[in-house]
Amino acid sequence: MAWNWFKKRKTQPEPGASQLPPIRWLEPADNPWGVRVLDVRTVTLSWIATSADPLCARNAVSYGSDDGTGFIGATPASPVVSSARIRYRADGMLADGVLFVPSVMEHKWAIYFHRKHIIFVRSWLRQVFVVADTQGEADEVIITSLQGTFTGKDEPPSFTARVADYLLRSHALNLVYPAPLLSGIEADPQKAALWCFSRFGNKAQYATPHELPMAVPDKPLRTYA
């Protein structure tokens, strides 16, 4: 699989961290989340994603009428199972359907809800990475466990939960929320910005290595057919 990322300009050399503008830190007092965050928008909102692999390119924009039923029962590549307790509001009981589907190549995830499972699909690969088990109560959805990982088999369970929560907030709820960074990657802010773009595309505007309280978002999760 060949992935390339190009800046929007007339000449398009393959980018590297040295070509990026400075990626600045925002201190806790200067942002709504109360922790130090990186502002990665100069990369994630101004670069375009392309692939030298025609299959990846086709996959990335193949979700327009996909209701996600083809992913029901798919087993993530990673067998890791971790417990979680992440709560969201819902308008009554959450119905089966679409939580988010990509419309451009800068969208890196599709998210579906079927049979009490939230299914996280890597869009360019059309591959299920993580499946979340849920419990549904009146006006509430609770993630109780997660099977799979988002970044590799050595991913800490707490990070898996953080990514799942981030994807639901940023994609399904369309909220601006910091993307989680693996510990240590923040030491090179330019590389961290590129990592955010490769993992989360243009949905990542800010990023942090710090854990955030998983307070229940005010907006409810909704599906559509």
C-alpha positions in Angstrom: 0.0 0.0 0.0 1.4 3.4 -1.0 0.2 6.5 0.7 1.4 10.0 -0.2 0.5 13.4 1.2 0.9 16.6 -0.8 0.6 20.3 0.1 -1.7 22.5 -2.0 0.7 24.3 -4.2 1.8 24.3 -7.8 4.9 22.1 -7.2 4.2 19.1 -5.1 7.3 17.4 -3.7 6.7 14.7 -1.2 6.5 16.5 2.2 8.6 16.0 5.2 8.6 17.5 8.7 11.3 19.9 7.7 9.0 21.5 5.1 6.2 22.2 7.6 5.5 25.6 9.2 6.0 25.7 13.0 3.4 23.7 14.9 2.6 25.7 18.0 1.6 24.6 21.5 -1.4 26.1 23.2 -1.1 26.3 26.9 -3.9 25.0 29.3 -5.1 28.6 29.9 -5.3 29.3 26.2 -7.7 26.5 25.1 -11.0 25.0 26.3 -9.6 21.6 27.4 -7.3 22.6 30.2 -4.2 20.7 29.0 -1.4 21.5 26.7 -2.5 20.9 23.0 -0.8 21.2 19.6 -2.5 23.3 17.0 -2.0 21.0 13.9 -4.4 22.9 11.6 -1.7 24.3 9.3 -1.2 20.7 8.2 -4.5 18.9 8.6 -6.7 21.7 7.1 -4.4 22.7 4.2 -2.9 19.5 2.9 -4.5 17.0 0.6 -4.3 13.3 0.7 -3.5 11.1 -2.3 -2.6 7.5 -2.8 -0.5 5.8 -5.5 -2.6 2.6 -4.9 -5.7 2.8 -7.0 -7.6 0.4 -4.7 -7.0 2.7 -1.7 -8.1 5.7 -3.7 -11.3 3.9 -4.7 -11.9 2.6 -1.2 -11.6 6.1 0.3 -14.6 7.5 -1.6 -16.7 4.3 -1.7 -19.0 4.9 1.2 -21.6 7.2 -0.2 -24.5 4.7 0.0 -22.8 2.1 2.3 -25.0 1.4 5.3 -22.2 -0.7 7.0 -24.1 -4.0 7.0 -21.3 -5.6 5.1 -19.0 -5.0 8.1 -21.3 -6.8 10.6 -19.4 -9.7 12.2 -16.0 -8.6 10.9 -13.2 -9.5 13.3 -10.5 -6.8 13.9 -6.9 -7.9 13.0 -5.8 -7.3 16.6 -7.3 -9.8 19.1 -6.8 -7.4 22.0 -9.9 -6.8 24.1 -10.0 -4.0 26.7 -12.7 -2.9 29.0 -14.1 0.6 28.9 -16.8 2.9 30.3 -17.6 5.7 27.9 -21.0 7.3 27.9 -22.9 9.3 25.3 -26.3 10.8 25.1 -28.8 9.4 22.5 -32.2 10.4 21.2 -34.0 7.4 22.7 -32.5 4.1 21.7 -29.8 4.4 19.1 -30.9 2.8 15.9 -28.8 0.7 13.6 -27.2 2.8 10.8 -24.4 5.2 9.9 -22.6 7.4 12.4 -20.1 8.8 9.9 -19.0 8.0 6.4 -16.1 9.6 4.4 -16.8 11.9 1.5 -13.2 12.9 0.7 -9.8 11.2 0.9 -9.0 13.4 3.9 -11.5 11.4 5.9 -9.8 8.4 7.2 -12.6 6.6 9.1 -16.1 5.3 8.6 -18.2 4.5 11.7 -21.3 2.4 11.9 -23.7 1.2 14.7 -25.2 -2.3 14.2 -26.5 -4.9 16.6 -25.2 -3.0 19.7 -21.7 -2.6 18.2 -19.9 0.5 17.1 -17.8 -0.5 14.1 -14.7 1.6 13.3 -13.5 1.1 9.7 -10.2 2.4 8.2 -11.6 4.0 5.1 -8.8 3.6 2.7 -8.5 -0.1 3.5 -12.2 -0.9 4.1 -11.0 -2.8 7.0 -12.5 -3.0 10.5 -9.9 -2.0 13.1 -12.0 -1.8 16.3 -15.4 -3.0 17.4 -17.0 -1.5 20.5 -19.6 -3.4 22.5 -22.3 -1.1 23.9 -25.2 -1.2 26.3 -28.2 0.9 25.5 -30.3 2.6 28.1 -33.0 5.3 27.8 -31.4 8.2 26.1 -27.9 6.8 26.6 -25.2 4.6 24.9 -22.4 3.2 27.0 -19.2 1.6 25.4 -18.4 -1.3 27.7 -15.5 -3.0 25.9 -13.3 -2.6 22.8 -11.9 -5.3 20.5 -8.9 -4.4 18.3 -6.5 -1.5 18.3 -6.2 1.7 16.2 -2.4 2.0 15.9 -0.8 -1.4 16.6 -0.9 -4.4 18.9 1.2 -2.7 21.5 -1.3 0.1 21.9 -2.2 0.7 25.6 -5.9 0.0 26.3 -6.4 3.5 27.6 -5.2 4.9 24.3 -7.6 2.7 22.4 -10.4 4.1 24.5 -9.2 7.7 23.9 -9.1 7.2 20.1 -12.6 5.6 20.1 -13.9 8.6 22.1 -12.1 11.1 19.9 -13.5 9.5 16.7 -17.0 9.6 17.9 -16.7 13.2 19.1 -14.9 14.6 16.0 -16.6 12.5 13.3 -20.1 11.3 14.5 -20.8 14.5 16.6 -18.8 16.9 14.5 -17.1 18.5 17.5 -13.7 20.1 17.6 -11.8 18.0 20.1 -8.0 17.2 20.5 -6.8 14.0 18.8 -4.9 11.7 21.1 -1.1 11.4 20.6 0.9 8.4 21.5 3.3 9.1 24.3 6.6 10.7 23.1 5.4 11.7 19.6 4.8 15.2 20.8 8.5 15.8 21.2 8.6 16.6 17.4 5.5 18.7 16.8 6.0 18.7 13.0 6.1 14.9 12.9 3.1 14.8 15.3 1.1 16.9 12.9 1.9 14.6 10.0 1.0 11.6 12.2 -2.4 13.2 13.0 -3.0 13.8 9.3 -2.2 10.3 8.3 -4.3 8.8 11.1 -7.3 11.3 11.3 -7.1 13.4 8.2 -8.7 16.8 8.2 -10.9 16.0 11.3 -7.8 16.5 13.5 -7.4 20.2 14.3 -5.7 19.9 17.7 -3.8 17.1 19.4 -2.5 16.2 22.9 -0.6 13.4 24.6 -2.6 14.2 27.8 -5.7 12.3 28.8 -8.9 14.3 29.0 -11.8 13.6 31.3 -14.4 11.6 29.3 -17.3 13.9 30.2 -20.5 13.1 28.4 -20.9 15.3 25.4 -24.0 17.5 25.2 -24.8 16.5 21.7 -26.5 13.1 21.3 -25.3 10.3 19.0 -27.6 9.9 16.0 -27.5 7.4 13.1 -28.9 7.7 9.6 -29.6 5.1 7.0 
